[in-house]
Amino acid sequence: MSDRPAIEIYSIGTELLNGQIQDTNSFWMAQQTAALGGYVRRIAILDDDMDELTGVLKDACQRGTRVVITTGGLGPTPDDMTVEAIAKIMGVDTEVDETLVERYMESRGIEKRADVSEGLIKMATKPKGSVAHPNPAGVAPCVESQVGETTIYSLPGPPREVEALFRQSVEDALAGIYDDVRLSLRVAVNLPESQCGPILHSVMSQYPNTYLKAFVALRERTADGQRLPVDIVVWGKKAEEAQALLDKALAEFKAQAFEKGSEVEIRDEG
């Protein structure tokens, strides 16, 4: 799958690394991205540290990542550094989005610009040239920035806001990148993971745009051994292309499994 546009997801926050809060955002966004046919290459949690943020995000851009999605670090406190970090990568200053400030004033009944709190001003701040998408479920916006060929979508941390902003500001853009067809098939084999694993890697190396995964936790013990579930996922520009690729990958998987003494049982298609 290395020839497909890559997405990387970064959750930002010391509280995540300390185990105080569970990172559910990355799991949810990876699910949504996969449903759109997208390819998530990397998921990581980053500390609230300027050097780490700029280093990791700059590296992601230099590696040709098509889309980077970050969550967290957009709040009003000093440890919220995402906007500043991205501005440094872009080589620009930050600026206040006055349209957002006006929205904050209207929603809170604030009459004078001078009465807007520093916290609200910080949440209305973005790198120069970036676009701030208003938050339908909270305060901090989704900030869309361009670094070379990489688009960075910076979302706030609360899951309810992540989901709302992803649907509003990110989902359609990803769908536009991945306009191909995704097909999947679950099968099962009577092989241990140690014997099945090399088959998965062999099929994926022979057929680009395929992904095979064995689910050890779902295996079933049987009288003749076990049934190890395996998902075969493929992508193609058209339905016919995807189906042809799935057929080839399945045939190769069956052939190699048979060599190791196992039939392949079809479970379900997705």
Residue pairs with C-beta under 8 A, 6 or more apart in sequence:
1 39
1 204
1 208
1 209
1 210
1 211
1 235
2 208
3 208
3 209
4 39
4 178
4 209
4 235
5 38
5 39
5 66
5 67
5 177
5 178
6 39
6 40
6 41
6 42
6 64
6 65
6 66
6 67
7 33
7 38
7 39
7 40
7 41
7 65
7 66
7 67
7 68
7 69
7 174
8 40
8 41
8 42
8 43
8 44
8 60
8 65
8 67
8 68
8 69
9 26
9 29
9 30
9 33
9 40
9 42
9 43
9 44
9 68
9 69
9 70
9 71
10 43
10 44
10 45
10 46
10 56
10 57
10 60
10 68
10 69
10 70
10 71
11 23
11 25
11 26
11 43
11 44
11 45
11 46
11 70
11 71
11 72
11 157
12 45
12 46
12 47
12 48
12 53
12 70
12 71
12 72
12 73
12 82
12 157
13 21
13 45
13 46
13 47
13 48
13 72
13 73
13 157
14 47
14 48
14 79
15 21
16 22
16 23
16 45
16 72
17 45
17 47
23 45
24 159
25 71
25 155
25 157
25 159
25 162
26 43
26 45
26 71
28 159
28 162
28 163
29 69
29 71
29 162
29 166
30 40
30 43
32 166
32 171
33 39
33 40
33 174
34 40
34 182
36 171
36 174
36 175
36 178
37 178
37 179
37 180
37 181
37 182
37 235
38 174
38 177
38 178
39 178
41 65
42 60
44 56
46 52
46 53
46 56
48 73
48 79
48 80
48 81
49 81
50 81
50 84
50 85
50 88
53 73
53 81
53 82
53 85
54 85
54 88
54 89
57 68
57 70
57 85
57 86
57 89
57 152
58 89
60 68
60 150
61 68
61 89
61 147
61 148
61 150
61 152
64 149
64 150
65 150
66 149
66 150
66 151
66 177
67 150
67 151
67 152
67 153
67 173
67 174
67 177
68 150
68 151
68 152
68 153
69 152
69 153
69 155
69 170
70 82
70 152
70 153
70 154
70 155
71 154
71 155
71 156
71 157
71 162
72 80
72 82
72 156
72 157
73 79
73 80
73 81
73 82
73 83
73 85
73 154
73 157
74 80
74 82
74 83
74 123
74 140
74 141
74 143
74 154
74 155
74 156
74 157
75 119
75 122
75 123
75 140
75 156
75 157
76 117
76 118
76 119
76 120
76 122
76 123
77 119
80 122
82 143
82 154
83 94
83 125
83 126
83 127
83 143
83 154
84 94
86 127
86 130
86 143
86 145
86 147
86 152
86 154
87 93
87 94
87 127
87 128
89 147
90 127
90 128
90 129
90 130
90 145
90 146
90 147
92 127
92 128
92 129
93 127
93 128
94 125
94 126
94 127
94 128
95 125
95 126
95 127
95 128
96 121
96 124
96 125
97 124
97 125
97 126
97 132
97 141
98 124
99 132
100 123
100 124
100 132
100 134
100 141
101 113
101 116
101 120
101 121
101 124
103 134
104 110
104 116
104 120
104 123
104 124
104 139
105 111
105 113
105 116
110 116
120 139
123 139
123 140
123 141
124 132
124 141
126 132
126 141
126 143
126 145
127 143
127 145
129 145
129 146
130 143
130 144
130 145
130 146
131 143
131 144
131 145
132 141
132 142
132 143
132 144
133 141
133 142
133 143
133 144
133 165
133 168
133 169
134 141
135 141
135 142
135 156
135 161
135 164
135 165
136 164
136 165
136 168
137 160
137 161
137 163
137 164
137 165
138 156
138 158
138 160
138 161
138 164
139 156
140 156
140 161
141 156
141 165
142 153
142 154
142 155
142 156
142 165
142 168
142 169
142 170
143 152
143 153
143 154
144 151
144 152
144 153
144 154
144 169
145 151
145 152
145 154
146 152
151 173
153 169
153 170
153 173
155 161
155 162
155 165
155 166
155 170
156 162
156 165
178 235
179 237
180 235
180 236
180 237
180 242
181 235
181 236
181 237
181 238
181 239
181 241
181 242
182 233
182 234
182 235
182 242
183 233
183 234
183 235
183 236
183 239
183 242
183 243
183 246
183 269
183 270
184 231
184 232
184 233
184 234
184 269
184 270
185 231
185 232
185 246
185 250
185 266
185 267
185 268
185 269
185 270
186 229
186 230
186 231
186 232
186 266
186 267
186 268
186 269
186 270
187 229
187 230
187 232
187 250
187 253
187 264
187 265
187 266
187 267
188 220
188 227
188 228
188 229
188 230
188 264
188 265
188 267
189 196
189 227
189 228
189 230
189 257
189 262
189 263
189 264
189 265
190 222
190 224
190 225
190 226
190 227
190 228
190 261
190 262
190 263
191 199
191 226
191 228
191 257
191 260
191 261
191 262
192 226
192 228
193 214
193 216
193 228
195 260
196 214
196 228
196 230
196 257
197 214
199 212
199 253
199 256
199 257
199 260
200 212
200 213
200 214
200 230
200 253
202 252
202 256
203 210
203 212
203 232
203 249
203 252
203 253
203 256
204 210
204 211
204 212
206 252
207 234
207 245
207 248
207 249
207 252
209 234
209 235
209 236
209 245
210 232
210 233
210 234
210 245
210 249
211 231
211 232
211 233
211 234
212 230
212 231
212 232
212 233
212 249
212 253
213 230
213 231
213 233
214 228
214 229
214 230
215 228
215 229
215 230
215 231
216 228
218 229
219 226
219 227
219 228
219 229
220 226
220 227
227 265
229 267
230 253
232 246
232 249
232 250
232 253
234 242
234 245
234 246
234 249
235 242
235 245
236 242
236 243
236 244
236 245
250 264
253 264
254 264
257 263
257 264
258 264
